[in-house]
Amino acid sequence: MPTLTAPPAVATPVTGQWTATIAADRAYFEENAIEGVTFPAEAPERTVTLPAPQVRIGRRSTSKGTDPEIDLADSDPGVSHSHALLTLSVDGVWLVSDLGSTNGTYLNAEQQPLGAGQTRQLKGGDQVHVGAWTTITLHAP
């Protein structure tokens, strides 16, 4: 008798306000081992509300015209000016995509970064890793 495999997990549609905690992640930093970059002595954790429909992750730059909702300009030098994008889809699911960043966007413990323009569904508790040490943990309402 053949065995049946469970269908892939489907993300739950958003019914309230999601938040994200942005933190310097020493384990992620040590995995990257970027030469010439040191882990910050002080990098306070912060939590932000995710405003729909899009949240840009990157570093503010007036000369480049970037002003991301999650601005990592003063903290992580490995983050591109336009690094990644969180998008609330029409069916109510948050998605993450890499915007062609220099150092990649990683989801959870995956070893390969998202390709430029590649999109993945997110669920509460997922971690998006960007730059040299930044981990963004998503919290469902």
Phi, psi and omega per residue, in radians:
M1 nan 2.250 -3.136
P2 -1.209 2.597 3.087
T3 -1.643 2.537 3.137
L4 -1.728 2.414 3.067
T5 -1.785 2.591 -3.135
A6 -1.209 2.539 3.073
P7 -1.169 2.743 3.132
P8 -1.068 2.605 3.130
A9 -1.101 2.444 3.122
V10 -1.921 2.323 3.136
A11 -1.118 2.549 3.137
T12 -1.454 2.314 3.111
P13 -1.041 2.600 -3.134
V14 -1.285 2.298 3.090
T15 -2.149 -0.043 3.127
G16 -2.663 -2.908 -3.079
Q17 -1.480 2.103 3.062
W18 -1.473 2.698 3.038
T19 -2.217 2.892 3.092
A20 -2.389 2.366 3.057
T21 -1.779 2.210 -3.109
I22 -1.877 2.176 -3.055
A23 -2.519 2.647 2.970
A24 -1.367 2.146 -3.017
D25 -1.952 1.824 -3.087
R26 -1.080 -0.704 -3.131
A27 -1.084 -0.760 3.105
Y28 -1.125 -0.727 3.109
F29 -1.035 -0.814 -3.106
E30 -1.173 -0.577 3.053
E31 -1.102 -0.695 -3.103
N32 -1.255 -0.705 -3.132
A33 0.794 0.975 3.136
I34 -1.358 2.124 -3.096
E35 -1.087 2.340 3.087
G36 1.454 0.002 3.140
V37 -1.948 2.272 3.119
T38 -1.923 2.599 3.119
F39 -1.187 2.416 -3.080
P40 -1.183 2.421 3.080
A41 -1.171 -0.670 3.102
E42 -2.304 2.153 3.074
A43 -2.580 1.527 -3.073
P44 -1.093 2.395 3.065
E45 -1.235 2.515 3.074
R46 -2.455 2.652 3.117
T47 -2.085 2.333 -3.138
V48 -2.198 2.691 3.023
T49 -1.493 2.425 3.124
L50 -1.542 1.873 3.116
P51 -1.380 2.177 3.107
A52 -1.286 2.722 0.070
P53 -1.649 -0.222 -3.121
Q54 -2.407 2.558 3.083
V55 -2.309 1.987 3.110
R56 -1.522 2.453 3.101
I57 -1.989 2.252 3.139
G58 3.032 -2.702 3.138
R59 -2.174 2.238 3.135
R60 -1.072 2.415 3.069
S61 -2.676 2.028 3.119
T62 -1.196 -0.618 -3.130
S63 -1.193 -0.543 3.116
K64 -1.654 -0.132 3.126
G65 1.255 0.517 3.113
T66 -1.845 2.360 3.118
D67 -2.535 1.271 -3.047
P68 -1.203 2.652 3.091
E69 -1.156 -0.648 3.002
I70 -1.844 1.700 -3.038
D71 -1.684 2.055 -3.124
L72 -1.924 0.424 -3.053
A73 -1.021 -0.685 -3.053
D74 -1.622 0.082 -3.041
S75 -2.147 -1.019 -2.957
D76 -1.950 1.937 -3.109
P77 -1.233 -0.221 -3.137
G78 -1.508 -0.020 -3.130
V79 -1.548 2.297 3.080
S80 -1.288 2.793 3.117
H81 -1.039 -0.767 3.026
S82 -2.071 1.576 -2.966
H83 -1.602 -1.013 -3.059
A84 -2.556 2.919 -3.108
L85 -2.383 2.251 2.978
L86 -1.745 2.285 -3.086
T87 -2.297 2.353 3.024
L88 -1.541 1.984 -3.079
S89 -1.278 2.891 -3.126
V90 -1.100 -0.412 3.107
D91 -1.615 0.204 3.006
G92 1.463 0.392 3.138
V93 -1.999 2.355 3.065
W94 -1.341 2.449 3.130
L95 -2.194 2.685 3.008
V96 -2.145 2.472 3.039
S97 -2.465 2.578 3.078
D98 -1.502 2.428 -3.090
L99 -1.757 0.508 -3.111
G100 1.431 0.598 -3.096
S101 -1.131 2.772 3.133
T102 -1.248 -0.748 -3.026
N103 -1.831 0.061 3.035
G104 1.518 2.815 3.073
T105 -2.146 2.169 -3.080
Y106 -1.998 2.525 3.118
L107 -1.970 2.178 3.127
N108 0.933 -2.273 -3.082
A109 -1.704 0.271 -3.122
E110 -1.129 2.451 -3.102
Q111 -1.493 -0.360 -3.133
Q112 -1.827 2.360 3.116
P113 -1.285 2.820 2.995
L114 -1.121 2.500 3.041
G115 -1.283 2.759 3.111
A116 -0.981 2.158 -3.134
G117 1.471 -0.156 3.118
Q118 -1.220 2.427 -3.091
T119 -2.083 2.446 3.087
R120 -2.315 2.542 3.068
Q121 -1.297 2.599 3.126
L122 -2.082 2.693 3.033
K123 -2.376 2.867 3.123
G124 -0.959 2.358 -3.137
G125 1.660 -0.259 3.103
D126 -1.100 2.595 3.109
Q127 -2.077 2.247 3.078
V128 -1.859 2.141 -3.115
H129 -1.850 2.255 3.130
V130 -2.395 2.727 3.053
G131 1.165 -2.644 -3.087
A132 -1.476 -0.523 -3.059
W133 -2.632 0.036 -3.021
T134 -1.470 2.250 3.021
T135 -2.104 2.259 3.118
I136 -1.953 1.979 -3.129
T137 -1.754 2.226 -3.095
L138 -1.593 2.433 -3.126
H139 -2.166 2.091 3.083
A140 -1.280 2.713 3.137
P141 -1.154 nan nan
